[in-house]
Amino acid sequence: MSHSGTGPVVSFDNVSKHYGALKAVDGLSLELRRGETVALLGPNGAGKSTSLDMLLALRKPTAGTIKMFGSDPYHAVKSGSVGAMLQSGGLMPEVTVGELVNLVAGLHPRPVPIATTLRRAGIADIADQRVDRLSGGQTQRVRFALAIAGECDLIVLDEPTTAMDVETRQRFWASMREEVAEGKTLLFATHYLEEADQAADRILVINRGRLLADGTPEDIKKRAGAKRMSFRLAGADQAVLLGLPGVVSLETRHDLVQIQTEDSDGTLYGLLDAGYRPNEIEVGSLGLEQAFLAITAEDDRANGHEPAAAR
Ligand SMILES: Nc1ncnc2c1ncn2[C@@H]1O[C@H](COP(=O)(O)OP(=O)(O)OP(=O)(O)O)[C@@H](O)[C@H]1O
């Protein structure tokens, strides 16, 4: 079955999952469009795995509706439309990597040639090794191979690059781009903010089971509002700098001043009005990591919780 329709690939409509009093997912609504690479970003316990598991029909929502290719997740998964790599789940021991990939491809309605899968996952050289004798990073690559062993339209990955070293991670994303170039939709959960920034064209920030932000990496950085400003200024009075409009935090080293501000224009005008003449003024957005922390901390404060970063 091929899905070339124009409807959303995935839709969550007001989906919740409660474990007793705990709202792991709390009224989540979102849509993924064909060909998008979307990162699900959130602190520990945000509800990322629960959301992905519900999408893959492994857990049942307490309320709300999930659709995949316009049908219910169970049937979409059964038809082979989705390839998935989850966080846990052991691999069958005592078989070789090649045998395992062969076995899983054989179960798939539209198997990909084994050699292609081994190459794409970067495991051709370990095809003869037993799966229970692999390193953590190699195991991750084998699990990725199983996700792409059949032709599918949607790939779902839960923290795929955990335990991968930098080189393996880069190779992994290069293979992923090959998959996406074929028109596949990719949804992945990650803790690695730089990874979301580099790999995704859209980021969904979730915290406590709710969607806090949905946009391009640029949007997310803007959404956090604050800017970072730096300049050189000899003999600046810290108290004066902290008192400037919009200033959130301040760091100084020798004559280098770095400021986080919610109003970069106001901060600069205030500084000039106070008679200072700084040099080498630079104003930029916060990095994604800072933006992400700012968004989740603001949400935690607004809801009377301790910020996730401090949990
Ligand atoms: N089977 C379960 N029974 C009870 N609570 C659960 C169960 N599974 C998950 N939870 C709780 O639901 C919340 C969301 O968990 P989930 O694993 O979805 O978060 P996550 O965003 O994937 O976190 P992490 O980044 O740590 O993997 C957590 O508070 C977790 O403790």
The ligand as a Gaussian input file, in Angstrom:
#p B3LYP/6-31G(d) Opt

LIG

0 1
 N        3.391000       2.335000      32.295000
 C        3.436000       3.448000      33.033000
 N        2.842000       3.512000      34.230000
 C        2.860000       4.631000      34.985000
 N        3.494000       5.789000      34.618000
 C        4.130000       5.758000      33.433000
 C        4.143000       4.608000      32.585000
 N        4.861000       4.924000      31.474000
 C        5.269000       6.194000      31.622000
 N        4.841000       6.714000      32.793000
 C        5.063000       8.103000      33.270000
 O        4.554000       8.979000      32.289000
 C        5.377000      10.134000      32.147000
 C        5.825000      10.266000      30.704000
 O        6.757000       9.241000      30.411000
 P        7.435000       9.081000      28.979000
 O        8.291000       7.852000      29.031000
 O        6.407000       9.158000      27.926000
 O        8.342000      10.386000      28.919000
 P        9.540000      10.744000      27.926000
 O        9.296000      12.135000      27.477000
 O        9.668000       9.710000      26.874000
 O       10.771000      10.691000      28.918000
 P       12.320000      10.304000      28.665000
 O       12.915000      11.438000      27.925000
 O       12.844000      10.191000      30.052000
 O       12.338000       9.014000      27.904000
 C        6.495000       9.959000      33.150000
 O        6.172000      10.680000      34.305000
 C        6.524000       8.465000      33.406000
 O        7.006000       8.196000      34.699000

